[in-house]
């Protein structure tokens, strides 16, 4: 069987699309940067056999410092539980911001119909095996230099605030969403080097485990690329990119970027 195609070009989100697998991560529910309303629209218009929540779904780090939980964040949880109830296999892969949940993993591997795991192996339509993991265990900054992570986390919060203000102005001017914080990261040589090393490290790990590829999140940078024969696929996030990684019914892999304009048109068409 031929290998599935890879699409690097973001495609516009459309109504009631059906997929074999949907991978999303880094919602950061409980943090002000979470685009929960957009996420709910995406989940509402998406159907799939398997839904992977690839870590950092609930930002327990932020909630420990300050309680922030608007109704929109509850709506995301409700939508996911509804999908699980209606037959979608939902797998919750824990990340570094979910870390406090890991102590319960041994005793409670399921939350209702939702499976909770530290990692999983997904078999694609063509039989290839992919490691599904958040990716924080490959991040030396998070694991070794906690103080540096703390500083970076707060600088990132500031960048997101600027990002929201700038994009509010852009929307009023009829311009498209622009993830400024991702742009800033790509202007810093050390950040670019880090992204490259992160991706290469994960690819080498998959080679050692005799796996064909990896599906991850963590670095908020949606990407599909081949690294020495290993398929590296990152689903992005719902703070900046508002993106998802999907496996189509014919076995291809694509990155979807949510489009508010497209969703509004779809909802008007459904109402008519």
C-alpha positions as CSV (number, residue, x, y, z in Angstrom):
1,X,0.0,0.0,0.0
2,X,1.3,3.5,-0.9
3,X,2.1,5.9,1.8
4,X,-0.5,8.6,2.6
5,X,0.0,12.0,1.2
6,X,1.2,14.9,3.5
7,X,-0.3,18.3,3.1
8,X,1.8,21.2,4.5
9,X,-0.5,24.0,3.2
10,X,-3.2,24.9,5.7
11,X,-6.6,24.3,4.4
12,X,-9.8,26.1,5.4
13,X,-12.1,24.5,7.9
14,X,-15.4,23.4,6.5
15,X,-18.7,22.3,8.0
16,X,-19.3,18.7,9.2
17,X,-16.1,17.3,7.9
18,X,-15.6,13.6,8.7
19,X,-12.1,12.3,9.6
20,X,-10.6,9.0,10.6
21,X,-8.5,10.7,13.4
22,X,-8.3,14.2,14.8
23,X,-5.4,15.4,17.0
24,X,-5.5,18.6,19.0
25,X,-3.5,19.9,21.9
26,X,-2.5,22.8,24.0
27,X,-6.0,24.2,24.7
28,X,-4.8,25.7,28.0
29,X,-8.2,25.8,29.5
30,X,-8.1,27.9,32.6
31,X,-5.7,30.4,31.0
32,X,-6.8,33.7,29.4
33,X,-5.1,32.9,26.1
34,X,-7.3,29.9,25.3
35,X,-9.5,30.4,22.2
36,X,-12.3,28.4,23.7
37,X,-15.1,29.8,21.5
38,X,-13.2,29.0,18.3
39,X,-12.4,25.6,19.7
40,X,-16.0,24.8,20.4
41,X,-17.0,25.8,16.8
42,X,-14.3,23.4,15.5
43,X,-15.4,20.5,17.6
44,X,-19.1,21.2,16.7
45,X,-18.4,20.9,13.0
46,X,-16.0,17.9,13.2
47,X,-16.8,14.2,13.2
48,X,-14.1,11.5,13.7
49,X,-13.5,7.9,14.8
50,X,-10.7,8.9,17.2
51,X,-10.0,12.2,18.9
52,X,-6.6,12.6,20.5
53,X,-6.2,15.3,23.1
54,X,-2.4,15.6,22.9
55,X,-1.6,17.3,26.2
56,X,-2.0,20.7,28.0
57,X,-5.7,20.5,27.7
58,X,-6.3,22.0,31.2
59,X,-3.6,24.5,32.4
60,X,-3.3,23.5,36.0
61,X,-0.2,25.7,36.4
62,X,-2.3,28.8,35.7
63,X,-5.2,27.6,37.8
64,X,-3.0,27.2,40.8
65,X,-1.9,30.8,40.5
66,X,-5.3,32.3,39.7
67,X,-8.7,30.8,39.1
68,X,-10.0,31.7,35.7
69,X,-12.7,29.5,34.2
70,X,-15.4,31.2,32.0
71,X,-18.4,29.3,30.6
72,X,-16.7,28.9,27.3
73,X,-14.1,26.6,28.9
74,X,-16.8,24.4,30.4
75,X,-18.4,24.3,26.9
76,X,-15.3,22.8,25.5
77,X,-15.3,20.0,28.1
78,X,-19.0,19.4,27.5
79,X,-18.5,19.1,23.8
80,X,-15.6,16.6,24.2
81,X,-17.7,14.4,26.6
82,X,-20.6,14.5,24.1
83,X,-18.3,13.3,21.3
84,X,-17.1,10.4,23.6
85,X,-20.7,9.5,24.5
86,X,-21.7,9.4,20.8
87,X,-19.1,6.8,19.9
88,X,-15.9,8.8,19.3
89,X,-12.9,7.2,20.9
90,X,-11.4,10.0,23.0
91,X,-7.8,9.6,24.3
92,X,-6.4,12.3,26.7
93,X,-2.6,12.3,26.5
94,X,-1.2,14.2,29.5
95,X,1.3,17.1,29.1
96,X,3.5,19.2,31.4
97,X,0.6,21.6,32.3
98,X,-1.6,18.6,33.1
99,X,1.2,17.0,35.1
100,X,-0.7,17.0,38.4
101,X,-3.1,14.5,36.9
102,X,-0.4,12.0,36.3
103,X,-0.4,10.8,39.9
104,X,-3.9,9.5,39.4
105,X,-3.2,7.8,36.1
106,X,-2.4,4.4,37.6
107,X,-5.6,4.3,39.6
108,X,-8.0,6.0,37.2
109,X,-7.0,5.2,33.6
110,X,-10.4,6.5,32.4
111,X,-12.6,9.5,33.1
112,X,-16.0,8.4,32.0
113,X,-15.6,7.4,28.3
114,X,-12.3,9.3,28.0
115,X,-9.1,7.3,28.2
116,X,-6.2,9.0,30.1
117,X,-2.6,8.0,29.1
118,X,0.9,9.4,29.1
119,X,1.4,8.3,25.5
120,X,-0.2,6.0,22.9
121,X,0.5,4.2,19.6
122,X,-1.8,5.1,16.7
123,X,-1.9,2.8,13.7
124,X,-2.7,4.7,10.5
125,X,-4.8,3.5,7.7
126,X,-1.7,2.2,5.8
127,X,-0.5,0.3,8.9
128,X,2.2,2.7,9.9
129,X,2.6,3.2,13.7
130,X,2.8,6.6,15.2
131,X,3.9,7.6,18.7
132,X,1.3,10.0,20.2
133,X,2.9,12.0,23.0
134,X,2.7,15.6,24.2
135,X,6.5,16.1,23.8
136,X,7.5,17.8,27.1
137,X,9.7,14.9,28.1
138,X,12.0,15.9,25.2
139,X,12.2,19.5,26.4
140,X,15.4,20.1,28.5
141,X,14.2,23.6,29.5
142,X,11.1,22.3,31.2
143,X,12.8,19.4,32.9
144,X,16.2,20.8,33.9
145,X,16.0,24.6,34.0
146,X,12.7,25.3,35.7
147,X,13.6,29.0,36.5
148,X,14.2,29.7,32.8
149,X,10.9,28.1,32.0
150,X,9.2,30.3,34.6
151,X,10.6,33.5,33.0
152,X,9.7,32.3,29.5
153,X,6.2,31.4,30.5
154,X,5.5,34.9,31.8
155,X,7.1,36.6,28.7
156,X,4.9,34.4,26.6
157,X,1.8,35.6,28.5
158,X,2.7,39.1,27.6
159,X,3.2,38.2,24.0
160,X,-0.2,36.6,23.9
161,X,-1.8,39.8,25.4
162,X,-0.2,41.9,22.7
163,X,-1.3,39.2,20.2
164,X,-4.9,39.5,21.2
165,X,-4.9,43.3,21.1
166,X,-3.3,43.4,17.6
167,X,-5.6,40.8,16.2
168,X,-8.7,42.6,17.6
169,X,-7.6,45.6,15.6
170,X,-6.9,43.5,12.5
171,X,-10.3,41.9,12.6
172,X,-11.9,45.3,12.8
173,X,-10.0,46.3,9.7
174,X,-11.0,43.1,7.9
175,X,-7.6,41.5,8.0
176,X,-6.9,37.8,8.8
177,X,-5.5,36.5,12.1
178,X,-1.8,36.8,12.6
179,X,0.0,34.8,15.4
180,X,2.5,37.5,16.4
181,X,4.0,35.4,19.2
182,X,4.9,32.7,16.7
183,X,6.4,35.2,14.4
184,X,8.5,36.6,17.2
185,X,9.8,33.2,18.2
186,X,10.9,32.5,14.6
187,X,13.0,35.8,14.6
188,X,15.1,34.5,17.5
189,X,17.9,32.2,16.4
190,X,18.0,30.3,19.6
191,X,14.3,29.6,19.4
192,X,14.7,28.3,15.8
193,X,17.6,26.1,16.9
194,X,15.5,24.8,19.7
195,X,12.5,23.9,17.5
196,X,14.9,22.1,15.1
197,X,16.6,20.1,17.9
198,X,13.2,19.3,19.5
199,X,11.9,17.8,16.2
200,X,15.1,15.9,15.5
201,X,15.3,14.4,19.0
202,X,11.7,13.1,18.7
203,X,12.5,11.6,15.3
204,X,15.6,9.8,16.7
205,X,13.5,8.4,19.5
206,X,11.0,7.0,17.1
207,X,13.8,5.4,15.1
208,X,15.0,3.6,18.2
209,X,11.5,2.4,19.0
210,X,11.1,1.2,15.4
211,X,8.1,3.5,14.9
212,X,7.2,5.3,11.7
213,X,6.4,8.7,13.1
214,X,5.3,10.9,15.9
215,X,2.2,13.0,16.7
216,X,2.9,15.7,19.3
217,X,2.1,19.2,20.5
218,X,3.8,21.2,23.2
219,X,5.8,23.8,21.2
220,X,2.7,25.5,19.6
221,X,4.1,25.1,16.1
222,X,2.0,23.1,13.6
223,X,4.1,21.2,11.2
224,X,4.2,18.1,9.0
225,X,7.6,17.1,7.8
226,X,9.8,14.1,7.1
227,X,13.0,13.8,9.2
228,X,15.2,11.0,8.0
229,X,12.3,8.8,7.1
230,X,10.3,9.6,10.2
231,X,7.0,11.4,9.9
232,X,7.1,14.4,12.4
233,X,3.6,15.8,12.9
234,X,2.8,18.6,15.4
235,X,-0.9,19.6,15.7
236,X,-0.2,23.2,16.9
237,X,-2.4,24.8,19.6
238,X,-5.6,26.7,20.4
239,X,-3.8,29.7,21.9
240,X,-2.1,31.1,18.8
241,X,-2.5,28.9,15.7
242,X,-6.0,27.4,16.3
243,X,-5.0,24.3,14.4
244,X,-5.5,20.6,14.3
245,X,-3.9,17.6,12.7
246,X,-6.3,15.2,10.9
247,X,-6.1,11.9,9.3
248,X,-8.5,11.8,6.3
249,X,-10.6,8.8,5.4
250,X,-8.1,7.9,2.7
251,X,-5.1,7.9,5.1
252,X,-3.6,11.3,4.3
253,X,-2.5,13.7,7.0
254,X,-3.3,17.4,6.9
255,X,-3.1,20.5,9.2
256,X,-6.3,22.4,9.5
257,X,-6.4,26.0,10.5
258,X,-9.7,27.3,11.9
259,X,-11.4,30.1,9.9
260,X,-14.0,32.1,11.7
261,X,-15.4,33.5,8.5
262,X,-15.8,30.1,7.0
263,X,-17.5,28.8,10.1
264,X,-20.0,31.7,10.2
265,X,-20.9,31.0,6.6
266,X,-21.4,27.4,7.3
267,X,-23.7,28.1,10.3
268,X,-25.8,30.4,8.2
269,X,-26.1,27.8,5.5
270,X,-27.1,25.2,8.0
271,X,-29.7,27.5,9.5
272,X,-31.2,28.1,6.0
